[in-house]
Amino acid sequence: MADFLLELFSEEIPARMQGGAAKDLDRLIVGALSDRGLLFEGVKSFAGPRRLTLAISGLPAKQPDVKEEKKGPRVNAPEKAILGFLKSAGVTIEQCQKQDDGKGEFYVAVIERKGRDTADVLAQIVPEACTKLPWPKSMRFPGSAVRWVRPLHGIVATFDGEVVPFEFAGVKSGNVTLGHRFLSSGPIEVRRFDDYVKKLRDAYVIVDAEERKEIILHEARQKAFALGLELIEDDGLLEEVAGLAEWPVVLVGKIGQEFMDLPPEILQTSMRAHQKYFALRDSKTGKLTNRFVVVANMIAEDGGKEIVAGNERVLRA
């Protein structure tokens, strides 16, 4: 048994589309494998700002051989009908058997198909699945009928540690990816899912969106608690910001005191809808405070002071 790793690396994918795209990729490839008689032990799909990842474990090295019986016309049927059956089944009359159903004899074609190598099957079905991904919005590549959500830059495709060669949208598959846009440098060579996850983490990319959400929620709660405040939790916002940061860094900023006379609903809605900020409230009174949580995708040398100051200016405007 062997494992398959697939990564589709592109420009930033809108956060609202990431989860659905990962599930669709899973559904399309798993369905294609099942249709071809390839069973497996487990499958995981992941999505992030710049990549969709699929990991399938426990795949066999090749498809099982298939033996199929196809019922044909009766032996005394017109020659034209018999020839049509032989052509459709891809056999000769000598390769057919005769069976009797009590009403007379009829031909049965016994079709045997040797299983293909799994790597060859994957090389065929992955581009087909990528073409069928139902993006809510997509763009057409120049000189191609292929549509994709954003420009595609790289494809990692390995089976049992070896590259599965194919091409999609003008991009050839390989075993090289990239880490965080700003915090890492240079190509990263991968073979299997385990070393893929580890090497990307070393390059400041957390592959699993659920883990990114846990980090954001934990850090936001901790920073709020340290200020004697409480995070106003928002699952929808959490889902969105986890799709904006490959390496989430939680920071706290201030709202100008002159704006605190505004209704709290207006402040909170403005922060959530336009800036993707979490609001904080006083843990004793339950009232909205002049602090907010912002999730950055960057480790700053100054501890995030400039990032916070910039977000405060944007919020003030």
C-alpha positions as CSV (number, residue, x, y, z in Angstrom):
1,M,0.0,0.0,0.0
2,A,1.2,3.5,-0.8
3,D,0.2,7.2,-0.2
4,F,-0.8,9.9,-2.7
5,L,0.0,13.6,-2.0
6,L,-1.5,16.4,-4.1
7,E,-1.0,20.1,-3.7
8,L,-2.4,22.8,-6.0
9,F,-0.5,26.0,-5.4
10,S,-1.8,29.3,-6.7
11,E,-2.3,33.0,-6.0
12,E,-4.5,33.9,-3.0
13,I,-7.8,31.9,-3.0
14,P,-10.7,33.8,-1.5
15,A,-11.3,32.6,2.0
16,R,-15.0,31.9,1.4
17,M,-14.1,29.5,-1.4
18,Q,-11.4,27.4,0.3
19,G,-13.3,24.9,2.3
20,G,-15.8,24.1,-0.5
21,A,-12.9,23.7,-3.0
22,A,-11.1,21.3,-0.7
23,K,-14.2,19.2,-0.3
24,D,-15.0,19.2,-4.0
25,L,-11.4,18.1,-4.8
26,D,-11.8,15.3,-2.3
27,R,-15.2,14.2,-3.8
28,L,-14.0,14.3,-7.4
29,I,-10.8,12.4,-7.0
30,V,-12.2,9.8,-4.5
31,G,-15.2,9.3,-6.8
32,A,-12.8,8.7,-9.8
33,L,-10.7,6.3,-7.8
34,S,-13.8,4.3,-6.7
35,D,-15.1,4.2,-10.3
36,R,-11.8,2.5,-11.3
37,G,-11.9,0.0,-8.5
38,L,-9.2,1.6,-6.4
39,L,-9.9,1.5,-2.7
40,F,-7.9,3.2,0.0
41,E,-7.6,3.4,3.8
42,G,-8.1,7.2,4.4
43,V,-8.3,10.6,2.8
44,K,-7.7,14.1,4.2
45,S,-8.2,17.5,2.4
46,F,-6.9,20.9,3.4
47,A,-7.2,24.4,2.2
48,G,-5.3,27.7,2.8
49,P,-4.7,31.1,1.3
50,R,-2.5,29.8,-1.5
51,R,-3.0,26.0,-1.6
52,L,-5.4,23.1,-1.8
53,T,-4.0,19.8,-0.4
54,L,-5.2,16.3,-0.7
55,A,-3.6,13.3,1.1
56,I,-4.8,9.7,0.4
57,S,-3.4,6.8,2.3
58,G,-3.4,3.1,1.7
59,L,-3.7,2.9,-2.1
60,P,-2.7,-0.3,-3.9
61,A,0.2,-0.2,-6.4
62,K,-2.2,-1.1,-9.3
63,Q,-5.8,-1.6,-10.1
64,P,-7.3,-5.1,-9.7
65,D,-7.7,-7.2,-12.8
66,V,-11.3,-7.2,-14.0
67,K,-13.2,-10.1,-15.5
68,E,-16.6,-9.2,-17.0
69,E,-19.2,-11.3,-18.7
70,K,-21.4,-9.6,-21.3
71,K,-24.5,-11.3,-22.6
72,G,-24.9,-11.3,-26.4
73,P,-27.4,-12.4,-29.0
74,R,-28.6,-16.0,-29.6
75,V,-26.4,-18.2,-31.6
76,N,-29.0,-18.3,-34.4
77,A,-29.4,-14.5,-34.5
78,P,-28.7,-12.6,-37.8
79,E,-25.0,-12.3,-38.6
80,K,-25.2,-8.5,-38.5
81,A,-26.4,-8.6,-34.9
82,I,-23.6,-11.0,-33.9
83,L,-21.0,-8.9,-35.6
84,G,-22.3,-5.8,-33.9
85,F,-22.1,-7.5,-30.5
86,L,-18.5,-8.7,-31.1
87,K,-17.4,-5.2,-32.1
88,S,-19.0,-3.5,-29.1
89,A,-17.5,-6.1,-26.7
90,G,-14.1,-6.0,-28.4
91,V,-13.8,-9.8,-28.8
92,T,-13.8,-12.4,-31.5
93,I,-16.3,-15.2,-31.9
94,E,-13.7,-17.7,-30.6
95,Q,-13.4,-15.7,-27.4
96,C,-17.1,-16.1,-26.6
97,Q,-18.8,-18.8,-24.7
98,K,-22.2,-20.3,-25.3
99,Q,-24.7,-20.6,-22.6
100,D,-28.2,-22.0,-22.5
101,D,-31.1,-20.3,-20.6
102,G,-33.6,-23.1,-21.3
103,K,-34.9,-21.2,-24.3
104,G,-31.9,-21.7,-26.5
105,E,-28.2,-20.9,-26.6
106,F,-26.7,-17.4,-26.7
107,Y,-23.2,-15.9,-26.8
108,V,-21.4,-14.6,-23.8
109,A,-18.3,-12.5,-24.2
110,V,-15.8,-12.9,-21.4
111,I,-13.8,-9.7,-21.1
112,E,-10.6,-9.6,-19.1
113,R,-8.9,-6.3,-18.4
114,K,-5.5,-6.1,-16.7
115,G,-5.3,-3.5,-14.0
116,R,-3.2,-0.3,-14.7
117,D,-0.6,1.0,-12.4
118,T,-2.2,3.4,-9.8
119,A,0.3,6.2,-10.7
120,D,-0.9,6.0,-14.3
121,V,-4.6,6.2,-13.2
122,L,-3.8,9.2,-11.0
123,A,-2.0,11.0,-13.8
124,Q,-5.3,10.7,-15.8
125,I,-7.9,11.5,-13.2
126,V,-6.3,14.4,-11.4
127,P,-6.3,16.8,-14.3
128,E,-9.9,15.8,-15.1
129,A,-10.9,16.5,-11.5
130,C,-9.2,19.9,-11.5
131,T,-11.0,20.8,-14.7
132,K,-14.4,19.9,-13.0
133,L,-13.8,21.9,-9.8
134,P,-17.0,24.0,-9.5
135,W,-15.5,27.4,-8.4
136,P,-18.2,30.0,-7.6
137,K,-16.1,32.5,-9.6
138,S,-13.1,31.6,-11.8
139,M,-10.8,33.1,-14.5
140,R,-9.8,31.8,-17.8
141,F,-6.1,31.2,-18.5
142,P,-4.8,33.0,-21.7
143,G,-4.8,30.7,-24.7
144,S,-6.6,27.9,-22.8
145,A,-10.1,26.7,-22.1
146,V,-9.1,25.9,-18.5
147,R,-10.7,28.0,-15.7
148,W,-9.3,28.3,-12.2
149,V,-10.0,30.6,-9.3
150,R,-6.6,32.4,-9.5
151,P,-3.4,31.9,-11.5
152,L,-1.9,28.4,-10.8
153,H,1.8,28.4,-10.1
154,G,2.7,24.8,-9.0
155,I,1.5,21.3,-8.6
156,V,2.9,18.7,-6.2
157,A,1.8,15.2,-7.0
158,T,3.6,12.2,-5.5
159,F,2.6,8.5,-5.2
160,D,4.8,6.4,-2.9
161,G,7.2,9.2,-2.8
162,E,7.7,9.5,-6.6
163,V,6.3,12.2,-8.9
164,V,3.1,11.4,-10.7
165,P,3.7,13.2,-14.1
166,F,0.9,15.2,-15.7
167,E,0.1,18.7,-16.8
168,F,-2.8,21.0,-15.9
169,A,-3.4,24.6,-17.0
170,G,0.1,24.7,-18.5
171,V,1.7,23.7,-15.2
172,K,3.6,20.4,-14.9
173,S,3.4,18.4,-11.7
174,G,6.5,17.8,-9.5
175,N,7.6,17.5,-5.9
176,V,8.5,21.1,-5.2
177,T,6.4,23.7,-3.3
178,L,6.9,27.1,-1.6
179,G,6.5,28.2,2.0
180,H,5.2,31.5,3.4
181,R,5.3,34.4,0.9
182,F,7.4,36.6,3.2
183,L,8.8,34.5,6.0
184,S,10.4,31.7,4.0
185,S,12.6,31.6,1.0
186,G,13.5,29.0,-1.7
187,P,11.9,25.9,-3.0
188,I,10.9,23.0,-0.7
189,E,11.2,19.4,-2.0
190,V,8.7,17.0,-0.6
191,R,7.9,13.3,-1.0
192,R,5.1,12.3,1.3
193,F,2.4,14.0,3.4
194,D,4.2,13.8,6.7
195,D,7.4,15.5,5.5
196,Y,5.2,18.0,3.5
197,V,3.5,19.1,6.7
198,K,6.7,19.4,8.7
199,K,8.7,21.2,6.0
200,L,5.9,23.7,5.4
201,R,5.6,24.3,9.2
202,D,9.3,25.0,9.2
203,A,8.6,27.5,6.4
204,Y,5.9,29.2,8.4
205,V,2.8,27.5,6.8
206,I,0.2,25.6,8.8
207,V,-1.5,23.4,6.4
208,D,-4.6,22.5,8.5
209,A,-7.2,25.3,8.7
210,E,-8.6,23.7,11.9
211,E,-5.3,24.1,13.6
212,R,-5.0,27.7,12.4
213,K,-8.5,28.4,13.9
214,E,-7.4,26.8,17.2
215,I,-4.3,29.0,17.3
216,I,-6.3,32.2,16.6
217,L,-9.0,31.4,19.1
218,H,-6.5,30.4,21.8
219,E,-4.2,33.5,21.3
220,A,-7.2,35.9,21.1
221,R,-8.7,34.6,24.4
222,Q,-5.4,34.7,26.1
223,K,-4.6,38.3,25.0
224,A,-8.1,39.4,26.0
225,F,-7.8,37.7,29.4
226,A,-4.5,39.5,30.1
227,L,-6.3,42.8,29.6
228,G,-9.2,41.8,31.8
229,L,-11.4,41.6,28.8
230,E,-13.4,38.9,26.9
231,L,-13.3,37.9,23.3
232,I,-16.7,38.2,21.5
233,E,-16.4,35.0,19.6
234,D,-17.6,34.7,16.0
235,D,-17.4,31.4,14.2
236,G,-18.0,32.9,10.7
237,L,-15.3,35.5,11.2
238,L,-12.9,32.9,12.6
239,E,-13.4,30.7,9.5
240,E,-12.6,33.7,7.3
241,V,-9.5,35.0,9.0
242,A,-8.1,31.4,9.2
243,G,-8.4,31.5,5.4
244,L,-6.4,34.7,5.2
245,A,-3.3,33.7,7.2
246,E,-0.9,30.8,6.6
247,W,0.9,31.7,9.8
248,P,-1.6,33.5,12.0
249,V,-0.3,36.1,14.5
250,V,-2.8,37.6,16.9
251,L,-2.5,41.3,17.9
252,V,-4.6,43.7,19.9
253,G,-5.3,47.3,18.8
254,K,-7.3,50.3,20.1
255,I,-10.4,52.1,18.9
256,G,-10.2,55.9,19.2
257,Q,-12.0,56.9,22.3
258,E,-14.0,59.5,20.4
259,F,-15.8,56.7,18.5
260,M,-17.0,54.9,21.6
261,D,-20.2,57.0,21.8
262,L,-21.3,55.2,18.6
263,P,-23.8,52.3,19.1
264,P,-21.8,49.1,19.8
265,E,-23.6,47.3,17.0
266,I,-22.2,49.9,14.5
267,L,-18.7,49.5,15.8
268,Q,-18.8,45.7,15.9
269,T,-20.4,45.4,12.4
270,S,-17.9,47.8,10.9
271,M,-14.9,46.0,12.4
272,R,-16.2,42.6,11.3
273,A,-17.4,43.3,7.8
274,H,-14.8,45.7,6.6
275,Q,-11.6,45.0,8.6
276,K,-12.1,41.4,9.8
277,Y,-11.5,42.4,13.5
278,F,-12.8,40.7,16.5
279,A,-14.4,42.9,19.1
280,L,-13.6,42.7,22.9
281,R,-15.9,43.4,25.8
282,D,-15.5,44.0,29.5
283,S,-15.7,40.6,31.2
284,K,-17.6,42.2,34.2
285,T,-20.1,44.5,32.6
286,G,-20.4,42.8,29.2
287,K,-20.0,46.2,27.4
288,L,-18.0,46.7,24.2
289,T,-14.5,48.1,24.9
290,N,-12.2,50.2,22.8
291,R,-10.0,47.2,22.0
292,F,-10.0,44.9,19.0
293,V,-8.2,41.8,17.9
294,V,-6.6,41.6,14.4
295,V,-5.0,38.5,12.9
296,A,-1.8,39.2,10.9
297,N,-0.1,36.8,8.5
298,M,3.3,38.1,9.5
299,I,5.9,37.9,12.3
300,A,7.2,41.5,12.7
301,E,10.5,42.4,14.2
302,D,8.9,45.1,16.3
303,G,6.4,42.7,17.8
304,G,3.6,43.9,15.5
305,K,3.6,47.6,16.6
306,E,3.6,48.9,13.1
307,I,0.9,46.4,12.0
308,V,-1.3,47.4,14.9
309,A,-0.8,51.1,14.2
310,G,-1.6,50.7,10.5
311,N,-4.8,48.8,11.4
312,E,-5.8,51.5,13.9
313,R,-5.4,54.2,11.2
314,V,-7.5,52.2,8.7
315,L,-10.2,51.6,11.4
316,R,-10.2,55.3,12.3
317,A,-10.8,56.3,8.7
